[in-house]
Amino acid sequence: MSREAVIVDAVRSPVGKRNGGLSGVHPADLSAHVLRALVERVGLDPALVEDVIWGCVSQVGEQSFDIARTAALSAGWPIHVPGTTVDRQCGSSQQAVNFAAASVLAGHYDIVVAGGVESMSRIPIGSSTAAGNSPLGELYSQRFGSEFPNQGIGAEQIADEWGLS
């Protein structure tokens, strides 16, 4: 049997600015608002959702402890609806959608909700290294140096390696 993965609808919160109007909203509550809006728009019974896959880069502080699951519970969804949080840096939410689609295509799920959250006001970039501990081990540092990976520099390195202008 051939399966298809279909995006039924898309809902997002307003885009805020650093220390703007959304800065007072906890990231789990912001996510819960999006989840509730999705259920309302689609007319979906959240009890039918088989997983919530949420992307989040800075999984520390208010965005830690599996914010996908916290968001689903905060949205009032049934306690049996699981959630998992993924980190693929700036591609985290896209990866959540990819995982959801792949799981549907594989027949693991019929209904999955995917998305993500990042509150840069409440959890500033680099917060995961605030304690001064480097996530880069000695072997990584021996190979690449002790600088944190940077997408801009990485893009330039890839362009140089492959001769891209």
PyMOL commands that place a pseudoatom at each C-alpha (Angstrom):
pseudoatom trace, name=CA, resn=MET, resi=1, chain=A, elem=C, hetatm=0, pos=[0.000, 0.000, 0.000]
pseudoatom trace, name=CA, resn=SER, resi=2, chain=A, elem=C, hetatm=0, pos=[1.351, 3.380, -0.980]
pseudoatom trace, name=CA, resn=ARG, resi=3, chain=A, elem=C, hetatm=0, pos=[1.027, 6.130, 1.622]
pseudoatom trace, name=CA, resn=GLU, resi=4, chain=A, elem=C, hetatm=0, pos=[1.194, 9.879, 1.318]
pseudoatom trace, name=CA, resn=ALA, resi=5, chain=A, elem=C, hetatm=0, pos=[2.129, 12.495, 3.874]
pseudoatom trace, name=CA, resn=VAL, resi=6, chain=A, elem=C, hetatm=0, pos=[-0.081, 15.565, 3.595]
pseudoatom trace, name=CA, resn=ILE, resi=7, chain=A, elem=C, hetatm=0, pos=[0.222, 18.894, 5.363]
pseudoatom trace, name=CA, resn=VAL, resi=8, chain=A, elem=C, hetatm=0, pos=[-3.365, 19.688, 6.325]
pseudoatom trace, name=CA, resn=ASP, resi=9, chain=A, elem=C, hetatm=0, pos=[-2.831, 23.192, 7.691]
pseudoatom trace, name=CA, resn=ALA, resi=10, chain=A, elem=C, hetatm=0, pos=[-0.198, 25.503, 9.102]
pseudoatom trace, name=CA, resn=VAL, resi=11, chain=A, elem=C, hetatm=0, pos=[-0.545, 27.790, 12.100]
pseudoatom trace, name=CA, resn=ARG, resi=12, chain=A, elem=C, hetatm=0, pos=[2.060, 30.039, 13.653]
pseudoatom trace, name=CA, resn=SER, resi=13, chain=A, elem=C, hetatm=0, pos=[2.305, 32.646, 16.344]
pseudoatom trace, name=CA, resn=PRO, resi=14, chain=A, elem=C, hetatm=0, pos=[2.941, 36.264, 15.437]
pseudoatom trace, name=CA, resn=VAL, resi=15, chain=A, elem=C, hetatm=0, pos=[6.593, 37.083, 14.890]
pseudoatom trace, name=CA, resn=GLY, resi=16, chain=A, elem=C, hetatm=0, pos=[7.939, 39.107, 17.747]
pseudoatom trace, name=CA, resn=LYS, resi=17, chain=A, elem=C, hetatm=0, pos=[11.071, 41.088, 18.251]
pseudoatom trace, name=CA, resn=ARG, resi=18, chain=A, elem=C, hetatm=0, pos=[13.597, 40.778, 21.025]
pseudoatom trace, name=CA, resn=ASN, resi=19, chain=A, elem=C, hetatm=0, pos=[12.062, 42.017, 24.286]
pseudoatom trace, name=CA, resn=GLY, resi=20, chain=A, elem=C, hetatm=0, pos=[8.875, 42.849, 22.383]
pseudoatom trace, name=CA, resn=GLY, resi=21, chain=A, elem=C, hetatm=0, pos=[5.241, 42.020, 23.017]
pseudoatom trace, name=CA, resn=LEU, resi=22, chain=A, elem=C, hetatm=0, pos=[5.727, 38.246, 23.126]
pseudoatom trace, name=CA, resn=SER, resi=23, chain=A, elem=C, hetatm=0, pos=[8.725, 38.364, 25.468]
pseudoatom trace, name=CA, resn=GLY, resi=24, chain=A, elem=C, hetatm=0, pos=[6.452, 37.898, 28.476]
pseudoatom trace, name=CA, resn=VAL, resi=25, chain=A, elem=C, hetatm=0, pos=[5.000, 34.648, 27.130]
pseudoatom trace, name=CA, resn=HIS, resi=26, chain=A, elem=C, hetatm=0, pos=[6.582, 31.384, 28.248]
pseudoatom trace, name=CA, resn=PRO, resi=27, chain=A, elem=C, hetatm=0, pos=[7.691, 29.317, 25.201]
pseudoatom trace, name=CA, resn=ALA, resi=28, chain=A, elem=C, hetatm=0, pos=[5.517, 26.360, 26.252]
pseudoatom trace, name=CA, resn=ASP, resi=29, chain=A, elem=C, hetatm=0, pos=[2.488, 28.654, 26.509]
pseudoatom trace, name=CA, resn=LEU, resi=30, chain=A, elem=C, hetatm=0, pos=[3.285, 30.179, 23.120]
pseudoatom trace, name=CA, resn=SER, resi=31, chain=A, elem=C, hetatm=0, pos=[3.476, 26.683, 21.635]
pseudoatom trace, name=CA, resn=ALA, resi=32, chain=A, elem=C, hetatm=0, pos=[0.250, 25.686, 23.402]
pseudoatom trace, name=CA, resn=HIS, resi=33, chain=A, elem=C, hetatm=0, pos=[-1.504, 28.657, 21.816]
pseudoatom trace, name=CA, resn=VAL, resi=34, chain=A, elem=C, hetatm=0, pos=[-0.385, 27.460, 18.371]
pseudoatom trace, name=CA, resn=LEU, resi=35, chain=A, elem=C, hetatm=0, pos=[-1.495, 23.884, 19.097]
pseudoatom trace, name=CA, resn=ARG, resi=36, chain=A, elem=C, hetatm=0, pos=[-4.923, 25.014, 20.297]
pseudoatom trace, name=CA, resn=ALA, resi=37, chain=A, elem=C, hetatm=0, pos=[-5.329, 27.249, 17.230]
pseudoatom trace, name=CA, resn=LEU, resi=38, chain=A, elem=C, hetatm=0, pos=[-4.445, 24.340, 14.943]
pseudoatom trace, name=CA, resn=VAL, resi=39, chain=A, elem=C, hetatm=0, pos=[-7.026, 22.065, 16.565]
pseudoatom trace, name=CA, resn=GLU, resi=40, chain=A, elem=C, hetatm=0, pos=[-9.664, 24.787, 16.282]
pseudoatom trace, name=CA, resn=ARG, resi=41, chain=A, elem=C, hetatm=0, pos=[-8.918, 25.627, 12.633]
pseudoatom trace, name=CA, resn=VAL, resi=42, chain=A, elem=C, hetatm=0, pos=[-8.766, 22.027, 11.463]
pseudoatom trace, name=CA, resn=GLY, resi=43, chain=A, elem=C, hetatm=0, pos=[-11.533, 20.672, 13.688]
pseudoatom trace, name=CA, resn=LEU, resi=44, chain=A, elem=C, hetatm=0, pos=[-9.169, 17.986, 14.930]
pseudoatom trace, name=CA, resn=ASP, resi=45, chain=A, elem=C, hetatm=0, pos=[-9.720, 15.939, 18.042]
pseudoatom trace, name=CA, resn=PRO, resi=46, chain=A, elem=C, hetatm=0, pos=[-6.306, 16.183, 19.752]
pseudoatom trace, name=CA, resn=ALA, resi=47, chain=A, elem=C, hetatm=0, pos=[-6.842, 12.679, 21.152]
pseudoatom trace, name=CA, resn=LEU, resi=48, chain=A, elem=C, hetatm=0, pos=[-6.187, 11.396, 17.608]
pseudoatom trace, name=CA, resn=VAL, resi=49, chain=A, elem=C, hetatm=0, pos=[-2.716, 12.952, 17.440]
pseudoatom trace, name=CA, resn=GLU, resi=50, chain=A, elem=C, hetatm=0, pos=[-0.132, 10.200, 17.673]
pseudoatom trace, name=CA, resn=ASP, resi=51, chain=A, elem=C, hetatm=0, pos=[2.879, 12.439, 18.254]
pseudoatom trace, name=CA, resn=VAL, resi=52, chain=A, elem=C, hetatm=0, pos=[3.949, 16.062, 18.525]
pseudoatom trace, name=CA, resn=ILE, resi=53, chain=A, elem=C, hetatm=0, pos=[7.415, 16.660, 17.083]
pseudoatom trace, name=CA, resn=TRP, resi=54, chain=A, elem=C, hetatm=0, pos=[8.758, 20.110, 17.929]
pseudoatom trace, name=CA, resn=GLY, resi=55, chain=A, elem=C, hetatm=0, pos=[12.003, 21.740, 16.885]
pseudoatom trace, name=CA, resn=CYS, resi=56, chain=A, elem=C, hetatm=0, pos=[13.918, 23.860, 19.375]
pseudoatom trace, name=CA, resn=VAL, resi=57, chain=A, elem=C, hetatm=0, pos=[17.580, 24.877, 19.232]
pseudoatom trace, name=CA, resn=SER, resi=58, chain=A, elem=C, hetatm=0, pos=[18.117, 26.144, 22.772]
pseudoatom trace, name=CA, resn=GLN, resi=59, chain=A, elem=C, hetatm=0, pos=[16.748, 23.346, 24.904]
pseudoatom trace, name=CA, resn=VAL, resi=60, chain=A, elem=C, hetatm=0, pos=[17.673, 24.965, 28.201]
pseudoatom trace, name=CA, resn=GLY, resi=61, chain=A, elem=C, hetatm=0, pos=[15.721, 26.746, 30.918]
pseudoatom trace, name=CA, resn=GLU, resi=62, chain=A, elem=C, hetatm=0, pos=[12.139, 27.381, 29.857]
pseudoatom trace, name=CA, resn=GLN, resi=63, chain=A, elem=C, hetatm=0, pos=[12.654, 25.469, 26.611]
pseudoatom trace, name=CA, resn=SER, resi=64, chain=A, elem=C, hetatm=0, pos=[14.081, 22.343, 28.230]
pseudoatom trace, name=CA, resn=PHE, resi=65, chain=A, elem=C, hetatm=0, pos=[12.473, 19.190, 29.553]
pseudoatom trace, name=CA, resn=ASP, resi=66, chain=A, elem=C, hetatm=0, pos=[10.940, 18.170, 26.179]
pseudoatom trace, name=CA, resn=ILE, resi=67, chain=A, elem=C, hetatm=0, pos=[9.024, 21.324, 25.321]
pseudoatom trace, name=CA, resn=ALA, resi=68, chain=A, elem=C, hetatm=0, pos=[6.978, 19.402, 22.725]
pseudoatom trace, name=CA, resn=ARG, resi=69, chain=A, elem=C, hetatm=0, pos=[5.366, 17.300, 25.446]
pseudoatom trace, name=CA, resn=THR, resi=70, chain=A, elem=C, hetatm=0, pos=[5.019, 20.281, 27.784]
pseudoatom trace, name=CA, resn=ALA, resi=71, chain=A, elem=C, hetatm=0, pos=[3.342, 22.293, 25.019]
pseudoatom trace, name=CA, resn=ALA, resi=72, chain=A, elem=C, hetatm=0, pos=[0.833, 19.530, 24.227]
pseudoatom trace, name=CA, resn=LEU, resi=73, chain=A, elem=C, hetatm=0, pos=[-0.074, 19.177, 27.898]
pseudoatom trace, name=CA, resn=SER, resi=74, chain=A, elem=C, hetatm=0, pos=[-0.232, 22.974, 28.291]
pseudoatom trace, name=CA, resn=ALA, resi=75, chain=A, elem=C, hetatm=0, pos=[-2.616, 23.084, 25.325]
pseudoatom trace, name=CA, resn=GLY, resi=76, chain=A, elem=C, hetatm=0, pos=[-4.962, 20.803, 27.257]
pseudoatom trace, name=CA, resn=TRP, resi=77, chain=A, elem=C, hetatm=0, pos=[-4.366, 17.831, 24.966]
pseudoatom trace, name=CA, resn=PRO, resi=78, chain=A, elem=C, hetatm=0, pos=[-4.941, 14.352, 26.422]
pseudoatom trace, name=CA, resn=ILE, resi=79, chain=A, elem=C, hetatm=0, pos=[-2.168, 13.003, 28.596]
pseudoatom trace, name=CA, resn=HIS, resi=80, chain=A, elem=C, hetatm=0, pos=[-1.620, 10.043, 26.235]
pseudoatom trace, name=CA, resn=VAL, resi=81, chain=A, elem=C, hetatm=0, pos=[-0.421, 12.314, 23.377]
pseudoatom trace, name=CA, resn=PRO, resi=82, chain=A, elem=C, hetatm=0, pos=[3.387, 12.078, 23.344]
pseudoatom trace, name=CA, resn=GLY, resi=83, chain=A, elem=C, hetatm=0, pos=[5.855, 14.703, 22.241]
pseudoatom trace, name=CA, resn=THR, resi=84, chain=A, elem=C, hetatm=0, pos=[9.503, 14.841, 21.343]
pseudoatom trace, name=CA, resn=THR, resi=85, chain=A, elem=C, hetatm=0, pos=[11.831, 17.766, 20.762]
pseudoatom trace, name=CA, resn=VAL, resi=86, chain=A, elem=C, hetatm=0, pos=[14.556, 17.810, 18.118]
pseudoatom trace, name=CA, resn=ASP, resi=87, chain=A, elem=C, hetatm=0, pos=[17.565, 20.068, 17.620]
pseudoatom trace, name=CA, resn=ARG, resi=88, chain=A, elem=C, hetatm=0, pos=[19.073, 20.509, 14.192]
pseudoatom trace, name=CA, resn=GLN, resi=89, chain=A, elem=C, hetatm=0, pos=[20.061, 24.085, 14.955]
pseudoatom trace, name=CA, resn=CYS, resi=90, chain=A, elem=C, hetatm=0, pos=[18.348, 26.565, 12.596]
pseudoatom trace, name=CA, resn=GLY, resi=91, chain=A, elem=C, hetatm=0, pos=[16.714, 23.668, 10.737]
pseudoatom trace, name=CA, resn=SER, resi=92, chain=A, elem=C, hetatm=0, pos=[15.031, 22.220, 13.832]
pseudoatom trace, name=CA, resn=SER, resi=93, chain=A, elem=C, hetatm=0, pos=[11.409, 22.925, 12.915]
pseudoatom trace, name=CA, resn=GLN, resi=94, chain=A, elem=C, hetatm=0, pos=[11.985, 21.778, 9.335]
pseudoatom trace, name=CA, resn=GLN, resi=95, chain=A, elem=C, hetatm=0, pos=[13.516, 18.590, 10.708]
pseudoatom trace, name=CA, resn=ALA, resi=96, chain=A, elem=C, hetatm=0, pos=[10.448, 18.102, 12.888]
pseudoatom trace, name=CA, resn=VAL, resi=97, chain=A, elem=C, hetatm=0, pos=[8.272, 18.294, 9.759]
pseudoatom trace, name=CA, resn=ASN, resi=98, chain=A, elem=C, hetatm=0, pos=[10.609, 15.899, 7.936]
pseudoatom trace, name=CA, resn=PHE, resi=99, chain=A, elem=C, hetatm=0, pos=[10.469, 13.375, 10.776]
pseudoatom trace, name=CA, resn=ALA, resi=100, chain=A, elem=C, hetatm=0, pos=[6.682, 13.661, 10.926]
pseudoatom trace, name=CA, resn=ALA, resi=101, chain=A, elem=C, hetatm=0, pos=[6.295, 13.113, 7.170]
pseudoatom trace, name=CA, resn=ALA, resi=102, chain=A, elem=C, hetatm=0, pos=[8.726, 10.185, 7.182]
pseudoatom trace, name=CA, resn=SER, resi=103, chain=A, elem=C, hetatm=0, pos=[6.843, 8.576, 10.088]
pseudoatom trace, name=CA, resn=VAL, resi=104, chain=A, elem=C, hetatm=0, pos=[3.550, 8.869, 8.216]
pseudoatom trace, name=CA, resn=LEU, resi=105, chain=A, elem=C, hetatm=0, pos=[5.075, 7.497, 5.005]
pseudoatom trace, name=CA, resn=ALA, resi=106, chain=A, elem=C, hetatm=0, pos=[6.551, 4.572, 6.935]
pseudoatom trace, name=CA, resn=GLY, resi=107, chain=A, elem=C, hetatm=0, pos=[3.154, 3.763, 8.416]
pseudoatom trace, name=CA, resn=HIS, resi=108, chain=A, elem=C, hetatm=0, pos=[4.151, 4.523, 11.985]
pseudoatom trace, name=CA, resn=TYR, resi=109, chain=A, elem=C, hetatm=0, pos=[1.591, 7.288, 12.370]
pseudoatom trace, name=CA, resn=ASP, resi=110, chain=A, elem=C, hetatm=0, pos=[-1.503, 8.634, 10.682]
pseudoatom trace, name=CA, resn=ILE, resi=111, chain=A, elem=C, hetatm=0, pos=[-1.712, 12.005, 12.459]
pseudoatom trace, name=CA, resn=VAL, resi=112, chain=A, elem=C, hetatm=0, pos=[1.349, 13.924, 13.623]
pseudoatom trace, name=CA, resn=VAL, resi=113, chain=A, elem=C, hetatm=0, pos=[1.735, 17.583, 14.502]
pseudoatom trace, name=CA, resn=ALA, resi=114, chain=A, elem=C, hetatm=0, pos=[5.126, 19.140, 13.781]
pseudoatom trace, name=CA, resn=GLY, resi=115, chain=A, elem=C, hetatm=0, pos=[6.506, 22.608, 14.377]
pseudoatom trace, name=CA, resn=GLY, resi=116, chain=A, elem=C, hetatm=0, pos=[8.772, 24.405, 16.745]
pseudoatom trace, name=CA, resn=VAL, resi=117, chain=A, elem=C, hetatm=0, pos=[9.476, 27.222, 19.141]
pseudoatom trace, name=CA, resn=GLU, resi=118, chain=A, elem=C, hetatm=0, pos=[12.329, 29.547, 19.969]
pseudoatom trace, name=CA, resn=SER, resi=119, chain=A, elem=C, hetatm=0, pos=[12.010, 32.512, 22.311]
pseudoatom trace, name=CA, resn=MET, resi=120, chain=A, elem=C, hetatm=0, pos=[15.145, 34.559, 21.780]
pseudoatom trace, name=CA, resn=SER, resi=121, chain=A, elem=C, hetatm=0, pos=[14.007, 37.100, 24.394]
pseudoatom trace, name=CA, resn=ARG, resi=122, chain=A, elem=C, hetatm=0, pos=[13.644, 34.546, 27.140]
pseudoatom trace, name=CA, resn=ILE, resi=123, chain=A, elem=C, hetatm=0, pos=[16.371, 32.116, 26.042]
pseudoatom trace, name=CA, resn=PRO, resi=124, chain=A, elem=C, hetatm=0, pos=[19.057, 34.139, 24.230]
pseudoatom trace, name=CA, resn=ILE, resi=125, chain=A, elem=C, hetatm=0, pos=[21.245, 32.474, 21.628]
pseudoatom trace, name=CA, resn=GLY, resi=126, chain=A, elem=C, hetatm=0, pos=[24.166, 30.722, 23.292]
pseudoatom trace, name=CA, resn=SER, resi=127, chain=A, elem=C, hetatm=0, pos=[22.248, 30.079, 26.530]
pseudoatom trace, name=CA, resn=SER, resi=128, chain=A, elem=C, hetatm=0, pos=[23.144, 26.410, 26.413]
pseudoatom trace, name=CA, resn=THR, resi=129, chain=A, elem=C, hetatm=0, pos=[26.794, 27.341, 26.986]
pseudoatom trace, name=CA, resn=ALA, resi=130, chain=A, elem=C, hetatm=0, pos=[26.143, 29.998, 29.639]
pseudoatom trace, name=CA, resn=ALA, resi=131, chain=A, elem=C, hetatm=0, pos=[27.673, 27.873, 32.403]
pseudoatom trace, name=CA, resn=GLY, resi=132, chain=A, elem=C, hetatm=0, pos=[30.996, 28.118, 30.596]
pseudoatom trace, name=CA, resn=ASN, resi=133, chain=A, elem=C, hetatm=0, pos=[31.109, 24.472, 29.633]
pseudoatom trace, name=CA, resn=SER, resi=134, chain=A, elem=C, hetatm=0, pos=[31.851, 23.720, 26.015]
pseudoatom trace, name=CA, resn=PRO, resi=135, chain=A, elem=C, hetatm=0, pos=[29.674, 21.160, 24.233]
pseudoatom trace, name=CA, resn=LEU, resi=136, chain=A, elem=C, hetatm=0, pos=[32.690, 20.476, 22.014]
pseudoatom trace, name=CA, resn=GLY, resi=137, chain=A, elem=C, hetatm=0, pos=[34.841, 17.664, 23.342]
pseudoatom trace, name=CA, resn=GLU, resi=138, chain=A, elem=C, hetatm=0, pos=[38.589, 17.336, 22.991]
pseudoatom trace, name=CA, resn=LEU, resi=139, chain=A, elem=C, hetatm=0, pos=[38.370, 15.129, 19.896]
pseudoatom trace, name=CA, resn=TYR, resi=140, chain=A, elem=C, hetatm=0, pos=[36.141, 17.646, 18.119]
pseudoatom trace, name=CA, resn=SER, resi=141, chain=A, elem=C, hetatm=0, pos=[38.476, 20.482, 19.088]
pseudoatom trace, name=CA, resn=GLN, resi=142, chain=A, elem=C, hetatm=0, pos=[41.517, 18.556, 17.819]
pseudoatom trace, name=CA, resn=ARG, resi=143, chain=A, elem=C, hetatm=0, pos=[39.799, 18.146, 14.461]
pseudoatom trace, name=CA, resn=PHE, resi=144, chain=A, elem=C, hetatm=0, pos=[38.101, 21.526, 14.024]
pseudoatom trace, name=CA, resn=GLY, resi=145, chain=A, elem=C, hetatm=0, pos=[39.482, 23.855, 16.686]
pseudoatom trace, name=CA, resn=SER, resi=146, chain=A, elem=C, hetatm=0, pos=[37.713, 25.196, 19.740]
pseudoatom trace, name=CA, resn=GLU, resi=147, chain=A, elem=C, hetatm=0, pos=[35.473, 27.696, 17.945]
pseudoatom trace, name=CA, resn=PHE, resi=148, chain=A, elem=C, hetatm=0, pos=[31.767, 27.011, 17.931]
pseudoatom trace, name=CA, resn=PRO, resi=149, chain=A, elem=C, hetatm=0, pos=[30.347, 26.077, 14.537]
pseudoatom trace, name=CA, resn=ASN, resi=150, chain=A, elem=C, hetatm=0, pos=[28.867, 29.072, 12.737]
pseudoatom trace, name=CA, resn=GLN, resi=151, chain=A, elem=C, hetatm=0, pos=[26.484, 28.717, 9.797]
pseudoatom trace, name=CA, resn=GLY, resi=152, chain=A, elem=C, hetatm=0, pos=[27.939, 31.674, 7.915]
pseudoatom trace, name=CA, resn=ILE, resi=153, chain=A, elem=C, hetatm=0, pos=[31.510, 30.476, 8.257]
pseudoatom trace, name=CA, resn=GLY, resi=154, chain=A, elem=C, hetatm=0, pos=[30.399, 26.920, 7.525]
pseudoatom trace, name=CA, resn=ALA, resi=155, chain=A, elem=C, hetatm=0, pos=[28.705, 28.064, 4.311]
pseudoatom trace, name=CA, resn=GLU, resi=156, chain=A, elem=C, hetatm=0, pos=[31.899, 29.846, 3.249]
pseudoatom trace, name=CA, resn=GLN, resi=157, chain=A, elem=C, hetatm=0, pos=[33.973, 26.753, 3.996]
pseudoatom trace, name=CA, resn=ILE, resi=158, chain=A, elem=C, hetatm=0, pos=[31.625, 24.561, 1.968]
pseudoatom trace, name=CA, resn=ALA, resi=159, chain=A, elem=C, hetatm=0, pos=[31.698, 27.054, -0.917]
pseudoatom trace, name=CA, resn=ASP, resi=160, chain=A, elem=C, hetatm=0, pos=[35.516, 27.069, -0.839]
pseudoatom trace, name=CA, resn=GLU, resi=161, chain=A, elem=C, hetatm=0, pos=[35.750, 23.269, -0.655]
pseudoatom trace, name=CA, resn=TRP, resi=162, chain=A, elem=C, hetatm=0, pos=[33.372, 22.734, -3.582]
pseudoatom trace, name=CA, resn=GLY, resi=163, chain=A, elem=C, hetatm=0, pos=[34.459, 25.751, -5.633]
pseudoatom trace, name=CA, resn=LEU, resi=164, chain=A, elem=C, hetatm=0, pos=[31.115, 27.547, -5.404]
pseudoatom trace, name=CA, resn=SER, resi=165, chain=A, elem=C, hetatm=0, pos=[30.932, 31.282, -6.057]
for i in range(1, 165): cmd.bond("trace and resi %d" % i, "trace and resi %d" % (i + 1))
show_as sticks, trace
zoom trace
